[in-house]
Amino acid sequence: MFDPKAIERIKALQRAWEADELRAFLERQPESRAAWRTGSGLPVERVYTPADVAGTGFDEIGLPGRYPFTRGPYPTMYRGRPWTMRQIAGFGTGEDTNQRFRYLIAQGQTGLSVDFDMPTLMGYDSDDPRALGEVGREGVAVDTLDDVEALFAGIDLERISVSMTINPTAWILLAMYVALAESRGADPNRLSGTCQTDILKEYIAQKEWIFPIRASLRLVRDMIVYSAERLARYNPINISGYHISEAGATSVQEVAFTMADAIAYVEEVTRAGVAVDRFAPRLAFYFVAQADFFEEVAKFRAARRVWAKLMKERFGATRAESMRLRFHCQTAAVTLTKAQPMNNIVRTALQALSAVLGGAQSLHTNGLDEAYAIPSELAMKIALRTQQIIADETRVASVVDPLGGSYYVESLTNRIEEEVFAILKKVDALGGTVKAIETGWFQREIADSAYEHARRRASGELPVIGVNKFVEPAEPGAVEVHRVSPDVEARQIARLRATRARRDNARVAALLDRLAREAADPTLNLMPVTVELVQARASMGEIVARLREVWGRYVETPAF
């Protein structure tokens, strides 16, 4: 892309500059650090020139919507339409969260995103003793299809996309969503949205699992295959780097470990005899926007290029849609502080901007009060307005990949790609993703990175405004904290018991027996019987309990 003679002239100019102006200036005013690095620890040069990207052919950067998709998955990006603005919501009962959905839609939100409470995530009914005190606290409580009906009451599922943050019990939530749509007469092929589903990152980072790894992988496979056959516009999985990052991974590790998980899913589905181009176009990703602005932009660009090359070269995909990485992004909850919480608005705005400049397809901006509790309506509105200001006032969406061609961004994109492929090579040498999880390799890598980050933060080497720099006395009542109504648990349990009382319990029992039989045969897809179960008003806890009898539980080997 650059003339070799011109590159040599630039290098000579830089050497002369370093020996003259730079040397004289440093003698008068030394730099504040001996070495500069990105948040992931990659070295950062003082200045970048064409010499730093001279080895990069234009085909590696390319054009938007064209392989290897470095500059974006679509040719026009936000000039056609802005990214989907999703503010996640979930607390209390289905009715409670439905009210928050309606509020956010009225404020201009363009997609829904649902958080579920811990009993729902872990497959316990709300009246299970282990659910005591947790019902509706960290998300909305869902036990049966009746709860999903309340959750989406008055919302047209054919017109608005819905993202569900659910993993161990994801196949049940997808079955409920499909059953609800069918009960309303909706066309399944018009449903759009995403189920998070990514169970491997749970074993690696978030630690919310139920079944052994390979049984969980089978459920993911069943969801992907079922969706490929029946849900033309739906993303059955959001392969998630967000939680890997929040657990302490660097941005490079976030991409690499996420890609390792993605490889495992593609291998699992293709082993079932499904051609890669049949299901890969509906695979989606979920990344975080962290604090190092330029590294994050480069990270998103590198992730697209890595995925395109993996799909084409490793799996033999031929459709552009199979190689096109599409991702949802969320600003980094781990960066939010209780100290001086209004600073979180600024942090979130800059992180959101990096996601937009990096080409996100949808975006969630965190509330300023999330270090305290589930966001209040005011915090959610400010977070949504942050996205709207970026979209409508800054004009950064006018040009596709406006940082493309930056010597620094292109050089950093290349370096991240190289580091990611080096990690993937190591995972292959360890025997693949599942084997690396079972031996604790991912977990140890994250633990080491998290420790190093904590050490740098504690020492002040990593500044956190309001925490270890520009510290002020705490202000009582600095933010209004959202509180879940104390009667949530009683209301939720009452509905669950009423549902059990009026359903056909003999039919539920027969379907649970069928589920156990089909679960014992790894060639069968469990989605159809699960759809029938939720239609019969079987509860999530009943479905999970029956499968525990077949598959058992997963117990992690601790990694230190």
C-alpha positions in Angstrom: 0.0 0.0 0.0 3.0 2.3 0.5 6.0 2.9 -1.8 9.1 1.4 -0.2 11.2 4.4 -1.0 8.7 6.7 0.7 8.7 4.4 3.8 12.5 4.6 4.0 12.3 8.4 3.7 9.8 8.5 6.5 12.0 6.3 8.7 14.9 8.6 8.1 12.8 11.6 8.9 11.7 10.0 12.2 15.3 9.1 13.1 16.4 12.7 12.5 13.4 14.0 14.5 14.3 11.8 17.4 17.9 12.9 17.3 17.0 16.6 17.1 13.7 18.1 18.3 12.7 15.1 20.4 16.0 14.7 22.2 16.3 18.4 23.0 12.7 18.5 24.3 13.1 15.4 26.5 16.2 17.0 28.1 14.0 19.9 29.2 10.9 18.0 30.0 11.2 14.2 30.4 8.1 12.0 29.8 6.1 10.9 32.8 6.6 7.2 32.2 9.5 5.1 31.0 7.2 2.8 29.0 3.7 3.3 27.8 1.2 0.4 27.3 -2.4 -0.3 26.4 -4.8 -1.6 28.9 -3.9 -5.1 27.7 -0.2 -4.4 28.1 0.7 -4.0 24.5 3.5 -1.5 23.9 2.5 2.0 22.7 4.9 4.0 20.7 5.3 7.7 21.0 4.1 8.4 17.5 2.9 6.3 14.6 3.7 6.8 10.9 3.1 4.9 7.6 6.1 2.9 8.5 4.2 1.2 11.2 1.6 -0.2 8.8 3.7 -0.5 5.7 3.4 -4.3 5.8 -0.4 -4.1 5.8 -2.0 -4.6 2.4 -5.2 -2.7 1.7 -7.0 -6.0 1.3 -6.5 -6.5 5.1 -8.2 -3.2 5.8 -10.6 -3.3 2.9 -14.0 -1.7 2.5 -17.1 -1.9 4.7 -19.3 -4.9 4.1 -16.5 -6.8 2.3 -14.2 -9.6 3.5 -12.4 -9.5 6.0 -14.9 -6.9 7.3 -12.3 -5.0 9.3 -14.2 -1.7 8.6 -17.6 -3.0 9.4 -20.1 -5.8 8.5 -22.3 -3.7 6.3 -21.4 -1.3 3.4 -23.3 1.8 4.8 -23.3 1.1 8.5 -25.0 3.9 10.5 -25.7 5.9 7.3 -28.5 3.4 6.7 -29.8 3.2 10.2 -28.2 3.7 13.6 -27.2 0.9 15.9 -30.0 -0.7 18.0 -30.2 1.1 21.3 -30.8 -1.5 24.0 -31.0 -0.5 27.7 -31.2 -3.7 29.7 -34.1 -4.1 32.2 -35.3 -6.7 34.5 -36.5 -6.7 38.1 -39.5 -8.0 40.1 -42.3 -9.8 38.2 -43.1 -9.8 34.5 -45.5 -6.9 35.0 -42.9 -4.8 36.8 -40.3 -5.2 34.1 -43.0 -4.6 31.4 -43.6 -1.2 32.8 -39.9 -0.4 32.6 -39.9 -1.6 29.0 -42.8 0.7 28.1 -41.0 3.6 29.8 -37.8 3.0 27.8 -39.6 2.6 24.5 -41.4 5.9 25.2 -37.9 7.4 25.6 -36.8 6.2 22.2 -35.2 2.9 22.9 -35.2 0.7 19.7 -34.6 -2.8 21.2 -35.4 -4.6 24.4 -32.9 -6.4 26.6 -33.9 -8.6 29.5 -32.1 -9.5 32.7 -33.3 -12.5 34.7 -33.0 -13.1 38.4 -30.7 -15.6 39.9 -33.2 -18.4 40.5 -34.3 -18.1 36.8 -30.7 -18.2 35.7 -29.9 -21.3 37.8 -33.1 -23.2 37.1 -34.9 -22.9 40.4 -38.6 -22.1 40.8 -39.4 -19.0 42.9 -40.9 -21.2 45.7 -37.7 -23.3 45.9 -36.1 -22.8 49.4 -32.8 -21.9 47.5 -34.6 -19.0 45.8 -35.5 -17.3 49.1 -34.5 -13.6 49.1 -33.4 -13.7 45.5 -36.7 -13.6 43.6 -36.9 -10.6 41.3 -33.8 -9.0 42.8 -31.1 -9.0 40.1 -33.5 -9.4 37.2 -37.1 -10.4 36.4 -38.4 -13.7 37.8 -39.6 -16.3 35.3 -41.1 -19.6 36.3 -43.6 -20.4 33.6 -44.9 -19.2 30.2 -47.4 -17.0 32.2 -44.5 -14.9 33.4 -43.2 -14.4 29.8 -46.8 -13.4 28.7 -46.8 -10.7 31.4 -43.2 -9.6 30.5 -44.1 -8.9 26.9 -47.7 -7.8 27.3 -48.7 -5.2 24.7 -45.3 -5.5 22.9 -45.3 -6.5 19.2 -42.6 -9.2 19.0 -42.6 -9.0 15.2 -41.6 -5.3 15.3 -39.1 -5.0 18.1 -36.0 -7.2 18.7 -35.5 -8.7 22.1 -32.2 -9.8 23.7 -32.4 -12.2 26.6 -29.4 -12.4 29.0 -29.8 -16.0 30.0 -27.3 -18.9 29.8 -27.8 -22.2 31.7 -31.5 -22.2 31.1 -31.4 -20.4 27.8 -33.1 -23.2 25.8 -36.2 -23.0 28.1 -36.5 -19.2 27.7 -36.2 -19.5 23.9 -38.9 -22.2 24.0 -41.1 -19.8 26.1 -40.4 -17.0 23.6 -41.4 -19.1 20.7 -44.5 -20.5 22.4 -45.6 -16.9 23.3 -45.1 -15.8 19.7 -47.0 -18.8 18.3 -49.9 -18.2 20.8 -50.2 -14.7 19.4 -50.2 -15.9 15.8 -46.8 -14.3 15.1 -44.6 -15.6 12.3 -41.5 -17.3 13.9 -39.5 -16.2 10.9 -40.2 -12.5 11.7 -38.9 -12.7 15.3 -35.7 -10.9 15.8 -33.4 -10.7 18.7 -30.8 -12.8 20.6 -30.6 -15.3 23.3 -27.2 -15.1 25.1 -26.9 -18.9 25.5 -23.1 -18.8 25.7 -22.5 -21.4 28.4 -18.8 -21.9 27.8 -18.0 -18.5 29.1 -19.8 -19.4 32.3 -17.4 -22.1 33.0 -14.5 -19.8 32.1 -15.6 -16.6 33.8 -19.1 -15.9 35.2 -19.6 -19.3 37.0 -23.3 -19.8 36.5 -23.8 -23.3 35.3 -26.0 -26.3 36.0 -25.0 -29.4 33.9 -21.6 -30.9 32.9 -19.9 -29.1 30.0 -20.7 -31.5 27.2 -24.4 -31.8 28.2 -24.6 -28.0 28.2 -22.9 -27.9 24.7 -25.6 -30.3 23.5 -28.3 -27.8 24.5 -26.5 -25.0 22.7 -26.3 -27.2 19.6 -30.0 -27.9 19.8 -30.8 -24.2 20.0 -28.7 -23.3 17.1 -30.0 -26.1 14.9 -33.6 -25.4 15.9 -33.2 -21.7 15.1 -31.6 -22.4 11.8 -34.6 -24.5 10.8 -37.4 -22.3 12.2 -36.3 -18.8 13.1 -34.8 -17.1 10.0 -34.0 -13.8 11.7 -33.2 -14.9 15.2 -29.7 -15.1 16.8 -29.8 -18.2 19.0 -26.5 -17.3 20.7 -24.5 -14.2 21.6 -21.0 -15.5 22.1 -19.9 -13.3 24.9 -16.6 -11.7 25.7 -18.2 -9.2 28.0 -18.2 -11.4 31.1 -14.7 -12.7 30.3 -13.5 -9.1 30.5 -15.5 -8.3 33.6 -13.9 -11.3 35.3 -10.5 -9.6 34.8 -9.3 -10.6 31.3 -7.5 -8.1 29.1 -9.1 -6.9 25.9 -6.8 -9.2 23.9 -7.8 -12.2 26.0 -11.5 -11.1 25.7 -11.4 -11.5 21.9 -9.2 -14.6 22.0 -11.2 -16.5 24.6 -14.5 -15.6 22.9 -13.2 -16.8 19.6 -12.1 -20.1 21.3 -15.7 -20.5 22.6 -17.1 -19.7 19.1 -14.8 -22.4 17.5 -16.2 -25.0 20.0 -19.8 -24.1 19.1 -19.2 -24.3 15.4 -17.4 -27.6 15.8 -20.3 -29.0 17.9 -22.9 -28.0 15.3 -21.0 -29.2 12.3 -20.4 -32.5 14.0 -24.2 -32.9 14.1 -24.1 -32.8 10.3 -25.3 -29.2 9.8 -23.4 -27.3 7.1 -21.6 -24.2 8.4 -23.2 -21.8 6.0 -26.6 -23.0 7.2 -26.3 -21.7 10.7 -23.2 -19.4 10.9 -25.0 -16.3 9.5 -27.1 -16.1 12.7 -24.3 -16.4 15.2 -23.8 -13.1 17.1 -21.2 -11.8 19.5 -21.2 -9.6 22.7 -18.2 -7.5 23.7 -17.5 -4.9 26.3 -16.3 -1.4 25.7 -13.5 -0.9 28.2 -11.6 2.3 29.2 -8.7 2.3 26.8 -10.4 4.1 24.0 -8.2 3.3 21.0 -7.5 -0.2 22.1 -11.2 -0.9 22.2 -11.8 0.5 18.7 -8.9 -1.6 17.4 -10.2 -4.6 19.3 -13.6 -4.5 17.6 -11.9 -4.2 14.2 -9.5 -7.0 14.9 -12.3 -9.3 16.1 -14.2 -8.9 12.8 -11.1 -9.8 10.8 -10.2 -12.8 13.0 -13.8 -14.2 12.8 -13.8 -13.7 9.0 -10.6 -15.6 8.6 -11.6 -18.4 11.0 -14.8 -19.0 9.2 -13.3 -18.9 5.7 -10.0 -20.7 6.4 -10.8 -23.1 9.3 -14.4 -24.0 8.6 -14.7 -23.5 4.8 -17.6 -21.0 4.9 -18.5 -19.6 1.5 -21.2 -17.1 2.3 -20.3 -13.6 3.3 -23.0 -13.7 5.9 -21.2 -16.6 7.6 -18.0 -14.6 7.9 -19.6 -11.3 8.9 -19.2 -10.7 12.7 -22.1 -8.8 14.2 -21.9 -7.7 17.8 -23.8 -6.2 20.7 -21.7 -4.0 23.0 -22.1 -2.9 26.6 -20.1 -0.3 28.4 -17.9 -1.7 31.2 -19.7 -2.2 34.5 -16.4 -3.0 36.2 -15.2 0.6 35.6 -18.2 2.2 37.4 -17.5 3.5 40.9 -19.5 4.3 44.0 -17.2 7.2 44.6 -18.2 10.3 42.7 -20.9 8.4 40.8 -21.6 11.3 38.3 -18.2 10.5 36.8 -19.7 7.3 35.6 -21.7 9.3 33.0 -18.5 10.5 31.4 -16.9 7.0 31.5 -19.9 5.5 29.9 -20.1 8.2 27.2 -16.5 7.6 26.1 -16.9 3.9 26.2 -20.0 4.1 24.1 -18.2 6.3 21.6 -15.5 3.7 21.2 -18.1 1.1 20.5 -19.7 3.3 17.8 -16.4 4.1 16.2 -15.6 0.3 16.4 -18.8 -0.5 14.5 -21.2 -2.1 17.0 -24.6 -3.3 15.8 -26.4 -2.7 19.1 -25.3 -1.0 22.3 -26.2 -0.8 26.0 -24.9 2.1 28.1 -24.7 1.5 31.8 -26.5 3.6 34.4 -24.5 6.0 36.6 -25.8 4.2 39.7 -25.0 0.6 38.7 -22.2 0.4 41.3 -25.1 0.6 43.9 -28.1 -1.3 42.4 -30.2 -1.9 39.4 -30.5 1.5 37.6 -33.2 3.9 38.4 -35.4 5.3 35.6 -33.5 8.6 35.7 -30.1 6.7 35.3 -31.5 4.7 32.5 -32.8 7.8 30.7 -29.4 9.5 31.0 -27.7 6.4 29.6 -30.1 6.2 26.7 -29.8 9.9 26.0 -26.0 9.4 25.9 -26.5 7.1 22.9 -28.9 9.4 21.3 -26.5 12.4 21.6 -23.7 10.3 20.0 -26.1 9.3 17.2 -27.7 12.6 16.5 -25.4 15.4 17.6 -21.7 14.3 17.2 -22.0 13.3 13.5 -19.5 10.4 14.1 -22.0 8.1 12.4 -21.7 10.0 9.1 -18.6 8.1 7.9 -18.1 4.4 8.0 -15.0 3.5 10.1 -13.8 7.1 10.5 -10.6 5.9 12.3 -9.7 3.6 9.5 -6.3 4.5 8.1 -5.1 5.9 11.4 -1.5 4.7 11.7 -2.0 3.9 15.4 -5.4 2.2 15.0 -4.3 0.1 12.1 -1.1 -0.9 13.8 -3.0 -1.8 17.0 -5.6 -3.7 15.0 -2.8 -5.8 13.5 -1.1 -6.4 16.8 -4.3 -7.5 18.5 -5.1 -9.9 15.6 -1.6 -11.4 15.9 -2.0 -11.8 19.7 -5.4 -13.4 19.3 -4.3 -16.0 16.8 -1.3 -16.8 19.0 -3.7 -17.6 21.9 -5.9 -19.7 19.7 -2.9 -21.7 18.6 -2.1 -22.4 22.2 -5.7 -23.4 22.9 -5.6 -25.9 20.0 -2.3 -27.3 21.4 -4.0 -27.8 24.8 -6.6 -30.0 23.1 -9.3 -27.4 22.4 -11.6 -25.1 24.3 -13.4 -27.7 26.4 -10.2 -29.4 27.4 -8.7 -26.1 28.3 -11.7 -25.3 30.5 -11.6 -28.6 32.2 -7.9 -28.2 33.1 -8.5 -24.6 34.3 -6.2 -22.9 31.8 -8.6 -20.1 30.9 -9.5 -19.5 34.5 -5.8 -19.2 35.5 -5.1 -16.8 32.7 -8.0 -14.6 33.8 -7.0 -14.8 37.4 -3.4 -13.6 36.6 -4.7 -10.7 34.5 -7.2 -9.7 37.2 -4.5 -9.8 39.9 -2.2 -7.6 37.8 -5.0 -5.1 37.1 -5.9 -5.0 40.8 -2.2 -4.5 41.8 -1.8 -1.6 39.3 -5.1 0.0 40.5 -4.1 -0.3 44.2 -0.7 1.2 43.6 -2.1 4.2 41.7 -0.2 3.2 38.5 -3.7 2.7 37.0 -5.6 6.0 37.8 -9.2 5.8 38.7 -10.6 9.3 39.2 -12.4 9.6 42.5 -10.9 6.4 43.9 -7.2 6.7 43.8 -6.8 10.2 42.3 -8.7 13.4 43.0 -10.4 11.6 46.0 -13.1 13.5 47.9 -15.1 12.6 51.0 -18.1 10.4 50.4 -21.4 12.2 49.9 -24.4 10.4 51.6 -27.3 10.0 49.3 -25.3 11.0 46.3 -27.7 9.0 44.0 -31.2 7.7 44.3 -31.0 3.9 44.5 -33.7 1.8 42.8 -35.3 -0.6 45.2 -37.4 -3.7 44.4 -40.8 -3.9 46.0 -40.7 -6.2 49.1 -43.9 -8.0 48.0 -42.3 -9.3 44.8 -41.5 -12.8 46.1 -45.1 -13.3 47.4 -46.7 -12.1 44.2 -44.4 -14.3 42.1 -45.0 -17.4 44.2 -48.7 -16.9 44.2 -48.8 -16.8 40.3 -46.6 -19.9 40.1 -48.9 -21.9 42.4 -52.0 -20.7 40.6 -50.5 -21.9 37.3 -49.7 -25.4 38.8 -53.2 -25.6 40.1 -55.0 -25.0 36.8 -52.7 -26.9 34.3 -53.0 -30.5 33.2 -50.5 -32.1 35.6 -50.8 -35.5 34.0 -49.7 -34.0 30.6 -46.8 -32.2 32.3 -45.6 -35.4 33.9 -45.8 -37.3 30.6 -43.8 -34.6 28.8 -41.2 -34.6 31.6 -40.8 -38.4 31.1 -40.4 -37.8 27.4 -37.8 -35.1 28.0 -35.8 -37.6 30.2 -35.9 -40.2 27.5 -34.8 -37.9 24.7 -32.1 -36.3 26.8 -30.5 -39.8 27.1 -30.2 -39.9 23.3 -27.5 -37.3 22.3 -28.7 -37.4 18.7 -32.1 -35.9 19.5 -33.0 -32.2 19.6 -34.6 -31.2 22.9 -36.1 -27.9 21.7 -39.4 -29.4 20.4 -40.3 -31.2 23.6 -39.3 -28.2 25.6 -41.7 -26.0 23.6 -44.4 -28.5 24.4 -43.5 -28.5 28.0 -43.7 -24.8 28.4 -46.9 -24.7 26.5 -48.3 -27.1 29.0 -47.1 -24.7 31.8 -44.3 -26.9 33.1 -42.1 -24.7 35.2 -38.4 -24.0 34.6 -37.5 -25.7 37.9 -39.3 -28.9 36.9 -37.6 -29.1 33.5 -34.1 -28.5 35.0 -34.7 -30.9 37.9 -35.6 -33.7 35.5 -32.5 -33.1 33.4 -30.3 -33.1 36.5 -31.5 -36.6 37.1 -30.2 -37.6 33.6 -27.0 -35.6 33.3 -26.0 -34.7 36.9 -24.3 -31.5 37.9 -21.0 -29.8 37.1 -18.4 -29.4 39.8 -15.4 -27.1 38.9 -11.8 -28.0 39.6 -10.7 -24.8 41.3 -7.9 -22.7 39.6 -5.6 -20.5 41.6 
